[in-house]
């Protein structure tokens, strides 16, 4: 009986083991930490049966902006000496790269259209480039990591036997953070400042999926 149950679990994977997809998507992401912008990504899937897949994905989001949280900390610590200099110190280049594993369930709607629900979990890496707080001509580089999760829904439209077009709306959640030290010019001491980046927000994605 145990052998039969094991076979029932393995057979669907064997039957659909060669049913894979690769997708390229692009769209707009609106995180809480900054204004929205362009996002591009890749997703691969392996179907365990006709309506369920496991997958992996990576995407890239970039934004240059004046970090209002950092700006407030700089003003509190150094005072508002010169508005343009203070804003320049808080100008931040942010690169976000979430690496996720996903589970997706498909529901046929029409012969060439399917709806789907997807959930993902993984890690999000940020690379942050900002001006040195005490020498605005120098750049500083930081990385931050955090657990990330995402839920979404969408529709796929069959273009051919091995290609689909799809659209998706999803909610992404993560909050990477890091600490940095600044030197007090008056007493020579240092102060530890903390900063977090709320990368939670809604993404709209469109893309093409290729099957083999």
C-alpha positions as CSV (number, residue, x, y, z in Angstrom):
1,X,0.0,0.0,0.0
2,X,2.8,2.4,0.8
3,X,4.5,1.5,-2.5
4,X,1.3,2.3,-4.4
5,X,0.9,5.6,-2.6
6,X,4.6,6.5,-3.4
7,X,4.0,5.7,-7.1
8,X,0.9,7.9,-7.2
9,X,3.0,10.8,-6.0
10,X,6.0,10.2,-8.3
11,X,4.1,9.4,-11.6
12,X,2.7,12.9,-12.1
13,X,6.2,14.4,-11.7
14,X,7.6,11.8,-14.2
15,X,4.8,12.5,-16.7
16,X,5.2,16.2,-16.7
17,X,8.9,16.4,-15.8
18,X,9.8,17.9,-19.2
19,X,7.1,20.5,-19.1
20,X,9.1,23.7,-18.3
21,X,8.7,27.4,-19.0
22,X,10.9,30.4,-19.1
23,X,9.4,33.9,-18.9
24,X,10.7,37.4,-19.3
25,X,8.6,40.2,-17.8
26,X,8.7,43.9,-17.4
27,X,6.4,46.5,-15.8
28,X,6.2,49.0,-13.0
29,X,6.9,48.6,-9.3
30,X,5.8,51.1,-6.6
31,X,7.7,50.4,-3.3
32,X,7.0,52.5,-0.2
33,X,10.6,53.6,0.1
34,X,10.7,55.6,-3.1
35,X,8.7,56.6,-6.2
36,X,7.7,53.9,-8.6
37,X,9.7,52.9,-11.6
38,X,10.6,50.3,-14.2
39,X,11.1,46.7,-13.2
40,X,12.4,43.8,-15.3
41,X,12.6,40.1,-14.4
42,X,12.9,36.4,-15.3
43,X,10.9,33.5,-14.1
44,X,11.4,29.8,-14.7
45,X,8.8,27.1,-13.9
46,X,8.6,23.3,-13.8
47,X,5.1,21.8,-13.9
48,X,4.4,18.9,-11.5
49,X,1.0,18.5,-13.2
50,X,-1.1,20.4,-15.8
51,X,-2.2,23.0,-13.3
52,X,0.5,23.3,-10.7
53,X,4.1,24.5,-11.0
54,X,7.1,25.3,-8.9
55,X,9.3,28.1,-10.0
56,X,12.2,30.5,-9.3
57,X,12.5,34.1,-10.3
58,X,14.8,37.1,-10.2
59,X,14.1,40.8,-11.0
60,X,15.8,44.1,-11.0
61,X,14.5,47.5,-9.9
62,X,16.6,50.7,-9.9
63,X,15.8,54.2,-8.7
64,X,17.7,57.4,-8.0
65,X,16.0,59.6,-5.5
66,X,16.5,61.9,-2.4
67,X,16.0,59.6,0.6
68,X,13.7,61.6,2.9
69,X,14.5,59.4,5.9
70,X,18.2,59.8,5.5
71,X,17.7,63.5,4.8
72,X,15.9,63.9,8.1
73,X,18.7,62.1,10.0
74,X,21.4,64.2,8.3
75,X,19.5,67.4,9.2
76,X,19.0,66.3,12.8
77,X,22.6,65.4,13.2
78,X,24.4,68.2,11.2
79,X,21.7,70.8,11.1
80,X,20.4,72.5,7.9
81,X,23.6,74.3,6.7
82,X,22.8,74.4,3.0
83,X,19.7,72.9,1.5
84,X,21.3,71.8,-1.8
85,X,24.3,70.3,0.0
86,X,22.1,68.4,2.5
87,X,19.9,67.0,-0.4
88,X,23.0,66.0,-2.3
89,X,24.2,64.0,0.7
90,X,20.8,62.2,0.8
91,X,20.7,61.4,-2.9
92,X,20.6,57.6,-3.2
93,X,21.0,55.1,-6.0
94,X,19.0,52.0,-5.1
95,X,19.3,48.7,-6.9
96,X,16.9,45.9,-5.7
97,X,17.2,42.3,-6.7
98,X,14.7,39.8,-5.2
99,X,15.5,36.1,-5.6
100,X,12.4,34.0,-5.0
101,X,10.9,30.5,-5.1
102,X,7.3,30.2,-6.1
103,X,4.2,28.0,-6.2
104,X,1.6,28.7,-8.9
105,X,-1.8,27.2,-9.5
106,X,-3.5,27.6,-12.9
107,X,-7.3,27.6,-13.6
108,X,-8.4,27.3,-17.3
109,X,-11.0,29.9,-18.2
110,X,-11.2,29.5,-22.0
111,X,-9.3,27.1,-24.3
112,X,-6.6,29.8,-24.8
113,X,-6.9,31.7,-21.5
114,X,-6.0,30.6,-18.0
115,X,-6.1,32.5,-14.7
116,X,-3.5,31.8,-12.0
117,X,-2.6,32.5,-8.4
118,X,1.0,32.6,-7.3
119,X,2.9,32.9,-4.0
120,X,6.7,33.4,-3.6
121,X,9.2,33.6,-0.8
122,X,12.9,34.2,-0.8
123,X,15.5,37.0,-0.1
124,X,15.9,40.5,-1.3
125,X,19.2,42.1,-1.8
126,X,19.7,45.9,-2.0
127,X,22.8,47.7,-3.3
128,X,22.7,51.3,-2.1
129,X,25.0,54.0,-3.4
130,X,24.9,57.4,-1.6
131,X,27.2,60.4,-0.9
132,X,29.6,60.3,2.0
133,X,27.8,62.1,4.8
134,X,31.0,64.1,5.6
135,X,32.5,64.4,2.2
136,X,29.8,64.8,-0.5
137,X,32.4,64.2,-3.3
138,X,32.9,60.6,-2.2
139,X,30.4,57.8,-2.8
140,X,29.6,55.1,-0.3
141,X,28.4,51.6,-1.1
142,X,26.2,49.4,1.1
143,X,24.3,46.2,0.7
144,X,21.3,45.0,2.7
145,X,19.3,41.8,2.8
146,X,15.9,40.7,4.1
147,X,13.4,37.9,3.8
148,X,10.9,38.7,1.1
149,X,7.5,37.3,0.1
150,X,5.0,38.0,-2.7
151,X,1.5,37.1,-3.7
152,X,-0.1,37.7,-7.1
153,X,-2.7,36.8,-9.7
154,X,-2.8,37.1,-13.4
155,X,-4.0,35.8,-16.8
156,X,-2.2,33.9,-19.5
157,X,-3.1,34.0,-23.2
158,X,-1.9,31.3,-25.5
159,X,-0.1,32.7,-28.5
160,X,1.0,29.4,-30.0
161,X,1.8,25.8,-29.0
162,X,4.9,26.9,-27.1
163,X,4.4,30.6,-26.2
164,X,2.1,32.6,-24.0
165,X,1.5,36.3,-23.2
166,X,0.6,37.1,-19.6
167,X,-0.2,40.0,-17.3
168,X,0.1,40.0,-13.5
169,X,-0.6,42.2,-10.5
170,X,1.3,41.3,-7.3
171,X,2.1,42.6,-3.8
172,X,5.7,42.4,-2.7
173,X,6.9,42.7,0.9
174,X,10.4,43.2,2.4
175,X,12.2,45.7,4.6
176,X,16.0,45.5,4.3
177,X,18.0,47.7,6.7
178,X,21.6,48.6,7.5
179,X,23.6,50.7,10.0
180,X,26.3,53.3,9.4
181,X,28.6,55.4,11.5
182,X,29.1,59.2,11.3
183,X,31.8,61.1,13.1
184,X,31.0,63.9,15.5
185,X,33.3,66.8,14.4
186,X,33.0,68.5,17.8
187,X,34.0,65.7,20.2
188,X,35.6,63.2,17.8
189,X,33.1,60.5,18.8
190,X,30.9,58.4,16.5
191,X,27.2,57.8,16.3
192,X,25.5,54.8,14.8
193,X,22.5,55.7,12.6
194,X,20.1,53.1,11.3
195,X,18.2,53.1,8.0
196,X,15.6,50.7,6.6
197,X,14.1,50.5,3.1
198,X,10.5,49.6,3.0
199,X,10.3,47.8,-0.4
200,X,6.7,46.7,0.1
201,X,4.4,47.7,-2.7
202,X,2.4,46.7,-5.8
203,X,3.9,45.6,-9.1
204,X,2.2,45.4,-12.5
205,X,4.0,43.0,-14.9
206,X,3.6,41.9,-18.5
207,X,5.6,39.3,-20.3
208,X,6.2,36.4,-22.6
209,X,6.4,32.8,-21.6
210,X,8.1,30.0,-23.6
211,X,7.3,26.4,-23.1
212,X,9.3,23.2,-23.8
